[in-house]
Amino acid sequence: MDGQRVAKKEGGGKLPWVITGAVVGLLAAAYIGTCAWASEKDAILPNVSVAGIDVSNMVVEQARSTVQSAVTERGKDITLTLSYEDLEERLSGADVAVDVAESVRAARQIGHENFFTGGPRLIGHMLGMSAQVPLVLPEEDSALNGLMDRMEQAVNAATEDHGYQVEGDRLVMTKGASVAAVDWEEAKTEARICLQEAFEERMSGESGQVEKKLALSAAQNEAEEPDFEAIHREVHTEVKDASLDLESMEITDHQVGVDFEVQELKTAYQNAKSGETFSIPLDITRPKVTRDDLGGQLFKDLLGEGTTRVSGSANRKHNVKLSAEACNEKILLPGEEFSYNNTTGSRTASKGYKNAPIYQQGQSVDDIGGGICQTSSTIYYAVLHTNLEVVERHCHQFNTGYVDLGMDATVFFGSLDFRFKNSTDYPIKIVTNSYDANGKRYLNVKIYGTNPEGVYAEPKSSVFDKVAPTTVYSPDPGVPRGTLVLDREQYAYTGWSAHTYRYVYDKEGNQIDKQDMGGSKYKMRPNTYHYNPADGDPSTWINGKPGGGTTTDPGTVDPVDPGTTTPTDPGTTAPVDPGTTEPADPGISEPVTPPPSDSGIAPIDPGQAAG
């Protein structure tokens, strides 16, 4: 019937929508569940590799071990060669610092980038989809950077790359010449890619050696004006003498010095026409000592020598010998300093030094290392016979007797040192020898070097201000009454002043220099007599005897040390100390004297304890 409406059944259209919604819900739940399952999966996805190394389903630690083993085993089969025209530099894959941890982390990240994409990615990999990440090479790999640096230096050394060249003693340049410029950052990036490709080829099953070659190209730029300071830095070379490597004992090569005035090059460039070739002179400095010079010249000349007689106790002789051995064969390169204290080190019992007489607070006492000042003094005496520069030297408190006045050198570890510099152009060597002859002990020091000019030196000292020993009395209850006993340990010394000069001569014997080596002042030490306090001060005795008469020390005839010579000539230049050795005539080359009657020690400044 036209126009009649048919009523719909209630609820008749809802079921399809409910079913559809349920299906969508189930699919969404399944999708989310799959994504959650993927996100919780600790292992790397299936079909994932690092530069061809399969790490499927491995946990991170297992993958790291696998990749590291492969890199270590096969990296040595990889070579990267950089070339520029006829220049080449190579790098072995074994030297490349691969970041294995970061490489594995990137592999583990696949499928874990986003929660909602992780599930499908996992399913896809389970069904055969694959992925590969490259080996990560650190930005600051020292091996790769070293390769690039070597190549850059080689390219820069090619004269065509800068529009200039060195020809003999001139710098030749063409104005407006094209300059080769390599983009080194881009070259480094390309080198990294080549290395990654090489690792992938070798790790994925390629057998044998894998070599990648990268040819560098340079853009030829028309230089408006070159960097003159940069050119100077590239051309400038410091002159360097050939020298001796003390570790390998091999001779290092010399180097010719090259330099020029930057402003002179700049002015010449500005005055030249475009395309014109011009040149400026180079300052060429030849080394004083070449490799050929040094080859047959090492230590061939005796520069100076000194010999002293070593007296005193067996312990003192032992200490002198031990300290001399510490200085034996000591080599100094040109410009280097010799330090006695640094060379011998502290003088201790652990190093073998023994008790022997020293001076402390002006008194003679036994202590470790007594006698070592004779070694420093003998070395100084040898140095005085050379033209070597003396840096530090101190005189003793009292006259030593084993070298001329003004030619000794006392030391005390941590405060007083004896130092001199190798002021020659060649290495020098100290040679010491402690020996016995005719029942006596001697110490000999020789300094060897190279003396092409034949220069030699002679030291001479003037002595003055003599102060004869006085007499002092010291009470001692153990001394028999009515007698005086000479103190045989605290020997007397005559006081002196001295001034030393070193005269330098050429090989013909002509004096070419007179060097002031400084003054020395040696104190007087009195004769000390002990007396019984009950007798009173001997200075108050009448006629040399308590209460009158004359009483002397049994076995002595006057208040001096028996066996010594008492100075009689006030003007003599060769002082004689009671109990000491008479100093040799200033200026002689070998001050060897008769046996001293004193302990033979080399006294030091007041308060210092050294031999």
Residue pairs with C-beta under 8 A, 6 or more apart in sequence:
31 119
32 119
33 119
34 119
34 120
34 122
34 123
35 115
35 116
35 117
35 118
35 119
36 115
36 119
37 119
37 122
38 111
38 112
38 118
38 119
38 121
38 122
39 112
39 115
39 118
41 111
41 122
42 59
43 57
43 58
43 59
44 55
44 56
44 57
44 58
44 59
44 60
44 63
44 104
44 107
44 108
44 110
45 56
45 57
45 110
45 111
45 121
45 122
45 125
45 131
46 56
46 57
46 125
46 126
47 56
47 125
47 128
47 129
47 130
47 131
48 54
48 55
48 56
48 107
48 110
48 125
48 130
48 131
48 132
48 133
49 55
49 56
49 107
49 130
49 131
49 132
49 133
49 204
50 63
50 67
50 103
50 104
50 106
50 107
50 132
50 133
50 134
50 135
50 203
51 67
51 103
51 132
51 133
51 134
51 135
51 196
51 199
51 200
51 203
51 204
52 132
52 199
52 200
52 201
52 202
52 203
52 204
52 205
53 66
53 67
53 70
53 203
53 204
55 62
55 63
55 66
55 67
55 104
55 107
58 66
60 104
60 105
60 108
63 104
63 107
63 108
64 100
64 101
64 104
67 100
67 103
67 104
67 135
68 100
70 203
71 98
71 100
71 135
71 199
71 203
72 94
74 93
74 202
74 203
75 92
75 93
75 94
75 96
75 98
75 199
75 202
76 92
76 93
76 94
77 93
77 202
77 208
77 209
77 210
78 92
78 93
78 94
78 96
78 195
78 198
78 199
78 202
78 209
78 210
78 211
78 212
79 90
79 91
79 92
79 93
79 198
79 209
79 210
79 211
79 212
80 90
80 91
80 93
80 147
80 191
80 194
80 195
80 198
80 211
80 212
80 213
80 214
81 88
81 89
81 90
81 91
81 211
81 212
81 213
81 214
82 88
82 89
82 90
82 91
82 147
82 148
82 151
82 187
82 191
82 214
82 216
83 213
83 214
83 215
83 216
84 151
84 154
84 155
84 182
84 215
84 216
84 218
85 158
87 151
87 154
87 155
87 158
89 147
89 150
89 151
89 154
90 147
91 143
91 144
91 147
91 195
93 195
93 198
93 199
93 202
95 143
96 137
96 141
96 143
96 144
96 195
97 137
97 138
97 141
97 142
97 143
98 135
98 136
98 137
98 199
99 135
99 136
99 137
99 138
100 135
102 136
103 133
103 134
103 135
103 136
106 133
106 136
107 133
110 121
110 131
110 133
111 118
111 121
111 122
111 125
112 118
121 129
125 131
132 200
134 196
134 199
134 200
135 196
135 199
135 200
137 144
137 192
137 195
137 196
144 188
144 191
144 192
144 195
145 188
147 191
148 184
148 187
148 188
148 191
151 187
151 216
152 182
152 184
155 161
155 180
155 182
155 216
155 218
156 162
156 234
158 180
159 165
159 166
160 180
161 179
161 180
161 218
162 179
162 180
162 226
162 231
162 234
163 173
163 174
163 177
163 178
163 179
163 223
163 226
164 171
164 172
164 173
164 174
164 226
164 231
165 171
165 172
165 173
166 172
166 235
166 258
166 282
167 279
169 281
169 282
169 284
170 279
170 280
170 281
170 282
171 235
171 260
171 265
171 279
171 280
171 281
171 282
172 277
172 278
172 279
173 226
173 265
173 268
173 269
173 277
173 278
173 279
174 275
174 276
174 277
174 278
175 269
175 272
175 273
175 274
175 275
175 276
175 277
175 278
176 222
176 223
176 274
176 275
177 223
177 275
178 220
178 221
178 222
178 223
179 220
179 221
179 222
179 223
179 226
180 218
180 219
180 220
181 218
181 219
181 220
181 221
182 216
182 217
182 218
182 219
183 219
187 214
187 216
190 214
191 214
194 212
194 214
195 212
197 212
198 210
198 211
198 212
201 210
202 210
225 269
226 269
228 262
228 265
228 266
228 269
229 262
231 265
232 260
232 262
232 265
235 258
235 259
235 260
235 282
236 258
236 259
236 260
237 255
237 256
237 257
237 258
237 259
238 255
238 257
239 255
239 256
239 257
239 285
239 286
239 287
240 254
240 255
240 257
240 287
241 254
241 287
241 288
241 289
241 290
241 334
241 425
242 251
242 252
242 253
242 254
242 287
242 289
242 290
242 291
242 293
242 294
243 251
243 252
243 289
243 294
243 333
243 334
243 427
244 250
244 251
244 252
244 294
244 298
244 331
244 333
244 427
245 251
245 252
246 331
246 333
251 291
251 294
251 295
252 291
253 291
254 287
254 289
254 290
254 291
255 287
256 284
256 285
256 286
256 287
257 283
257 284
257 285
257 286
257 287
258 282
258 283
258 284
258 285
259 282
259 283
259 285
260 280
260 281
260 282
260 283
261 280
264 280
265 280
268 278
268 279
268 280
269 278
271 278
272 278
288 425
289 334
289 425
289 426
294 426
297 426
297 450
297 452
298 426
298 427
298 450
299 427
299 428
299 429
299 448
299 449
299 450
300 448
300 450
301 448
301 449
301 450
301 451
302 446
302 447
302 448
303 385
303 386
303 387
303 388
303 424
303 428
303 447
303 448
303 449
303 451
303 456
304 382
304 383
304 384
304 385
304 386
304 388
304 446
304 447
304 456
304 457
305 382
305 385
305 444
305 445
305 446
305 447
305 589
306 378
306 379
306 380
306 381
306 382
306 384
306 385
306 403
306 444
306 445
306 589
306 590
307 378
307 442
307 443
307 444
307 445
307 590
307 591
307 592
308 374
308 377
308 378
308 381
308 402
308 403
308 442
308 443
308 591
308 592
309 402
309 440
309 441
309 442
309 443
309 592
309 593
309 595
310 316
310 317
310 320
310 321
310 371
310 374
310 402
310 434
310 441
310 442
310 443
310 600
311 402
311 441
311 581
311 595
311 596
311 600
312 356
312 357
312 371
312 599
312 600
312 601
313 356
313 357
313 599
313 600
315 354
315 355
315 356
315 370
315 371
316 356
316 357
316 370
316 371
316 599
316 600
316 601
316 611
317 371
317 434
317 441
318 352
318 354
318 356
319 347
319 353
319 354
319 356
319 369
319 370
319 371
319 372
319 611
320 371
320 372
320 374
320 375
320 434
320 441
320 443
320 611
321 434
321 443
322 351
322 352
322 353
323 344
323 347
323 353
323 369
323 371
323 372
323 375
323 376
324 375
324 378
324 432
324 433
324 434
324 443
324 445
325 432
325 434
326 343
326 344
326 345
327 340
327 343
327 344
327 375
327 379
327 430
327 432
327 445
328 430
328 431
328 432
328 433
329 429
329 430
329 431
330 338
330 343
330 429
330 430
331 427
331 428
331 429
332 338
332 421
332 422
332 427
332 428
332 429
332 430
333 422
333 427
334 422
334 423
334 424
334 425
334 426
334 427
335 421
335 422
335 423
336 421
336 422
337 391
337 419
337 420
337 421
337 422
338 419
338 420
338 421
338 422
338 430
339 417
339 418
339 419
340 375
340 376
340 379
340 409
340 411
340 417
340 418
340 419
341 411
341 413
341 414
341 417
341 418
342 417
344 372
344 375
345 351
345 413
346 413
346 414
347 353
347 368
347 369
347 372
347 413
347 610
347 611
348 368
348 369
349 368
353 368
353 369
353 372
354 368
355 366
355 367
355 368
355 370
356 366
356 367
356 369
356 370
356 371
356 601
356 611
357 364
357 365
357 366
357 370
357 371
357 599
357 600
357 601
357 611
358 364
358 365
358 366
358 367
358 369
358 370
358 601
358 603
358 604
358 609
358 610
358 611
359 365
359 396
359 397
359 398
359 601
359 603
359 604
359 606
359 608
359 609
360 367
360 607
360 608
360 609
361 606
361 607
362 397
362 523
362 525
362 606
363 490
364 489
364 490
364 491
364 599
364 601
365 609
367 609
369 610
369 611
370 601
370 610
370 611
371 600
371 601
371 602
371 611
372 411
372 602
372 610
372 611
373 396
373 400
373 408
373 409
373 410
373 411
373 601
373 602
373 603
373 604
373 610
373 611
374 400
374 402
374 443
374 602
374 611
375 432
375 443
376 409
376 410
376 411
376 418
377 400
377 402
377 403
377 407
377 408
377 409
377 410
377 602
378 402
378 403
378 443
378 444
378 445
379 409
379 418
379 430
379 432
379 445
380 390
380 393
380 403
380 407
380 408
380 409
380 418
380 420
381 403
381 404
381 407
381 408
381 445
381 459
381 591
382 445
382 446
382 447
383 390
383 420
383 447
384 407
384 457
384 459
384 500
384 502
384 517
385 456
385 457
385 458
385 459
385 589
386 447
386 456
386 457
387 423
387 424
387 455
387 456
387 457
387 504
387 513
388 420
388 421
388 422
388 423
388 424
388 428
388 447
389 420
389 421
389 423
390 419
390 420
390 517
391 419
391 420
391 421
392 417
392 418
392 419
393 409
393 418
393 419
393 517
393 518
394 409
394 410
394 411
394 416
394 418
394 605
395 406
395 408
395 409
395 410
395 520
395 521
395 522
396 408
396 410
396 522
396 602
396 603
396 604
396 605
397 410
397 522
397 523
397 603
397 604
397 605
397 606
398 493
398 522
398 523
398 525
398 577
398 580
398 603
399 405
399 493
399 494
399 496
399 522
399 575
399 577
399 580
399 583
400 408
400 580
400 602
400 603
401 577
401 580
401 581
401 582
401 583
401 593
401 596
401 598
401 600
402 408
402 581
402 591
402 593
402 596
402 600
402 602
403 583
403 584
403 591
404 459
404 461
404 498
404 583
404 584
404 585
404 586
404 587
404 588
404 591
405 461
405 463
405 496
405 498
405 520
405 522
405 575
405 583
405 586
406 461
406 463
406 498
406 499
406 500
406 517
406 519
406 520
406 586
407 459
407 461
407 500
407 586
407 591
408 520
408 602
409 418
410 416
410 418
410 602
410 603
410 604
410 605
410 608
410 610
411 417
411 418
411 604
411 610
412 604
412 605
412 608
412 609
412 610
413 610
415 608
416 604
416 605
416 608
416 610
422 428
422 449
424 449
424 450
424 451
425 450
426 449
426 450
427 449
427 450
428 447
428 448
428 449
429 447
429 448
429 449
430 445
430 446
430 447
431 445
431 446
431 447
431 448
432 443
432 444
432 445
432 446
433 443
433 444
433 445
433 446
434 441
434 442
434 443
434 444
435 441
435 442
435 444
436 442
440 595
442 592
453 506
453 507
454 506
454 507
455 504
455 505
455 506
455 507
455 512
456 504
456 505
456 507
457 502
457 503
457 504
457 505
458 502
458 503
458 505
458 587
458 589
459 500
459 501
459 502
459 503
459 517
459 586
459 587
460 500
460 501
460 503
460 586
460 587
461 498
461 499
461 500
461 501
461 586
461 587
462 498
462 499
462 573
462 586
463 496
463 497
463 498
463 573
463 575
463 586
464 496
464 497
464 498
464 499
465 495
465 496
465 497
465 521
466 494
466 495
466 496
466 567
466 570
466 575
467 494
467 495
467 496
467 524
468 494
468 495
468 524
468 567
469 492
469 493
469 494
469 524
469 525
469 526
469 527
469 577
469 578
470 524
470 526
470 527
471 526
471 527
471 528
471 529
471 559
472 526
472 527
472 528
472 529
473 484
473 528
473 529
473 530
473 531
473 537
473 538
473 539
474 487
474 528
474 529
474 530
474 531
475 530
475 531
475 532
475 533
476 485
476 530
476 531
476 532
476 533
477 532
477 533
479 485
479 530
479 531
479 532
480 532
481 532
481 534
481 535
481 546
482 532
482 535
482 545
482 546
482 551
483 531
483 532
483 551
483 552
483 553
483 554
484 529
484 530
484 531
484 538
484 551
484 552
484 553
484 559
485 529
485 530
485 531
485 553
486 527
486 528
486 529
486 553
486 556
486 559
486 560
486 561
487 527
487 528
487 529
487 530
488 561
489 599
490 525
490 528
491 525
491 561
491 577
491 578
491 579
491 580
491 597
491 598
491 599
492 524
492 525
492 526
492 527
492 528
492 560
492 561
492 577
492 578
492 579
493 522
493 523
493 524
493 525
493 577
493 578
493 579
493 580
493 603
494 524
494 567
494 575
494 576
494 577
494 578
494 580
495 522
495 523
495 524
496 521
496 522
496 575
497 519
497 520
497 521
497 522
498 519
498 520
498 521
498 522
498 586
499 518
499 519
499 520
500 517
500 518
500 519
500 520
501 514
501 515
501 516
501 517
502 514
502 515
502 517
503 511
503 513
503 514
503 515
504 511
504 512
504 513
504 514
504 515
505 511
505 512
506 512
527 559
527 560
527 561
527 578
529 538
529 553
529 559
531 537
531 538
535 541
535 546
536 546
541 547
542 548
543 549
543 550
544 550
544 551
544 552
545 551
555 562
556 562
558 566
560 566
560 578
561 578
561 579
561 597
561 598
563 597
564 576
564 577
564 578
564 579
564 580
564 597
565 576
565 582
566 576
566 578
567 575
567 576
573 585
573 586
574 582
574 583
574 584
574 585
575 582
575 583
576 582
577 598
579 596
579 597
579 598
580 596
580 597
580 598
581 593
581 594
581 595
581 596
581 597
581 598
581 600
582 593
582 594
583 591
583 593
584 591
584 592
584 593
601 611
602 611
604 610
604 611
